[in-house]
Amino acid sequence: MYVVCCSVPMGNSAALIYFEEDTLKSGQNYIQLFKSPGQVLIFFHCFLVTLSCSARITGISPFLTSTFQVSLTEVGALLSMWALVNTLVCPLIGALINRGFIYSSIISGWILFGITTILSGPSPLIFRDTNHYLFIVITLVVAQIFQVQVNITPIKAALNLAEAGGYEKDSVHTYGMVTGMINCGLALGAIVGPIGGGAAIQSVGYPWTMTVIGFAQLFIAALFIFYLTIMKLLRKPLTLEG
């Protein structure tokens, strides 16, 4: 049922290929977006966001209950704290994006998200044991801040790239194709995360799984730095205004 529900946005995204006949004829269609390396990177950005979140949610409850014998009520309180963080941080990140701090928010968000994910494992590369309950809970809550940061930034970045690539500004066609691409990446990550994350946790354990995900988050931050460097060297615009 979960897979079916997550597949709906992907189906809607694919349907955007046939969104408008005149859009297709002009070459500005959904598939055309993926000819931009930046859009492909943003797609995998969205994929990793929900993969990280869903894998963590899949494993955190059994990990805490088996390692520290905490109750499900305490785990529920932790999840409620995550929701509270979302509520408080979203407006602040939105204000930063409106001021133009788009890629700086993405890169700093991924770096800090990666570090806190590794620490909240806790990673066997750093800690000899997992007997750090308070530290784990604190870093899990802090990690949620940076998850929000990377979760809401890609829409503006993708819209800017689409408009810089010739898509119509403030157009429902452009909005539909960009949000469709983003939702497709988010939905794919939400499908792979619980399945792949659950299998990884069963195989190597929750701390090692979070360590691998944390390094993947640091890697995508490095990819964004590399992409922005190339775009600057080639003098290619990231926005309509250049």
N, C-alpha and C positions, 0 to 999 in steps of 0.2 A: 504494500500500500504506500509506503514511504517513497519507494522508487517511482511509482506511478505519479504521485503528487509532484515530485520534483521534476518529472519529465514534462509536465504541462508547460512550464515556461520555455523549455527547450523546443517544444512543438510550436508554441506561439512565435518563438524567434525564427524558426525555420519558415514559418508562414509569411514572415515579412519579406521573403525573397519575391513574393508575388503581390507585394503591398499595393503598388500602383503601376499601371502599365507605362505611364509617361516617365516614371522614375526609372524603370528598367531600361527604357529606350535611351535615356540620357546617360546610361552607364553608372549612375549613382544608385546602386542597389546594395543589398545586404552583403553579398559576396565581395563586392568591390571594397568594402571596408577592410577586409583581411589582406588586401594588397599592401596595406600600410604596416610596416614592421612595428610601429608604435601601437596600433590597434591590436595586433597579435599579442604584444607584450601585455597590454591592458587586459586582454581576454584571459591570459594565464595568471595575471594578477588576481582577477576575480575568482578564478578557479581555485587558487591557493588560499584565498581568504576563507571561503566556506569549507574547503577541505580541512584546513587547520582547525576551524571552529568545531566542525562536526566530529572530527577525530578526537578532539579534546573532550567534548561532551560525552562521546561514546565511552571513553575510558576513565574519566575522572571519578565517577561514582564508585565503580568496583575497586579502583585503586585506593581511594580514601577509606572506604569501608573495610577493605581487607588489610590494609597496611596500618591504619590508625584506629580501627574499630569505631569510627564515627557513625552516628545514626544517619538515616536517610533525611531526617529533618535538618540536620546540620548541612548536608550536601545541598538540600533545597534552599537553605539560607544563603549558601555560596552562590547558587545560580540566580537567586533574587538580587544579590549584590551586583552581579554582572549586569542584570537588567537595569538596576539603578545607575550604574556607571554609564550605560548606553544613553539613558535619559539625560544625564547631566552633561556628558561630553559632546554629544552630537551637535548641539547649537554652537559650541565653542569651535569645533572643527569646521562647521559650516561657515562661521565668520572668517576663519583663516583662509578658506578657499575663496570666499568672496573678495578677499584682499589680494588674491593672486598667488598665495602660497600653495600651489598645487603639487608640483613635483617635489618640492622640499618637504611637504607633508607626507607624500608617498614614500620617499626614500628614508626619512627619519623614522616614519612609522614602522616600516619593515625592519629597519635595523634594531629599533627598541623592542618591537614585537618578537623578533628572533631571539634577542638576548633574554628577554623575560620568559619566553617559551622554553628555552634551554634550562634556565635556572629553576623554573617551576616544575620541571620533570620529576625530581631534580636529576640533572644529567649525571650519569655515572662517570663522565669525563672529568667532572669537577668534585662531586661528592662521593665519599666512600660508602655511604649508606643513605637510606631514605628517611631517616628519623629526624625530619625537619618540618613538622606539621605547620607551625605558625608561619615559617618562612615560605612554604609552598602556597599557603592560602593567600598571603600578602602578594606574592609575585603573580598568582593567578588573577587577582583583582587588578593589579597594575597592568598586566598583559591585556586585559580587556579594554583598557583605555586606548592602547595602540591598535587593537583590533578594530575598534570604532574608527580610528584615524585612517586605516587603510581600506576600510569598508565603504566609506562614503566619498572618497576622493576620486575614484576612477571615472565617474560620470562626467564631471567637468573636463577632465583631461581628454576623454574620448570625444566629447562634443567639440572641443577646441581643435583637435586633430582632424576631425571630419570636416569642419568648416574651412580649415587651412588647406585641406585637400580638394576643395571645390564643392562640397556639399552646401546646400542653401542654409543661410543663417536664420535662426528662429523659425525653422520649418518643422511641421509635424512629421514629415517624412524623415528628416534627419533625426529628430528626437526618437521616433519609432525604431529606426534601424540601430541607433547607438544603444538605446536602452534594451533592445532585443538582444544585441550582442553581449551586453553586460549580464543580463539575466540568464543567458545561455551558459556563460562561464560560471556564474554563481550556482546555477542548478546542477551543472556537471560536477562541481566540487562537492555539493551537498549529497550527491549520489556516491561518489568515490570515497569521500571521507569516512562515513560510518562503516562501509564494507572493507575498504583497504586499511583504514585505521584500526578497526576491530581485529582484522587478521594479523596486523603487525603487532598489536598489543598482546594477542594470544601467543605470538611467536617469540618476540624478544622482550616484551614487557612494556608498561606505560612509560617509564623514564627514558628508555632508548628510543621509543617511537617519538616522543616529544623532542628528543635531541635531534633526530633526523629532520623532523618538520622545522625545528628552529634553524638549522643550517640551510634548509631550502628557502626559508624566509630571508636569511642573510644573502643567499645567492641571488634572489630576485631583486633585492636592493642593489646589488652589484650590477645586474643587468640593466636596471634603470640608469645607473650612473654611466655605464658604457654607452647606452642608447643616447642619452642627453649629450654626452661628449661628441659622439659622431654627428648628431644633428647640428651641434654648434660649429664643428669643423667644416661641415658641408654647407653651413649657413641656410639650413632648411627651417621653415617656420613651424612653431608648435601651436600657434594661434592664427586667426584670420588677420590680426594686426601685425603679425610677424614677431 
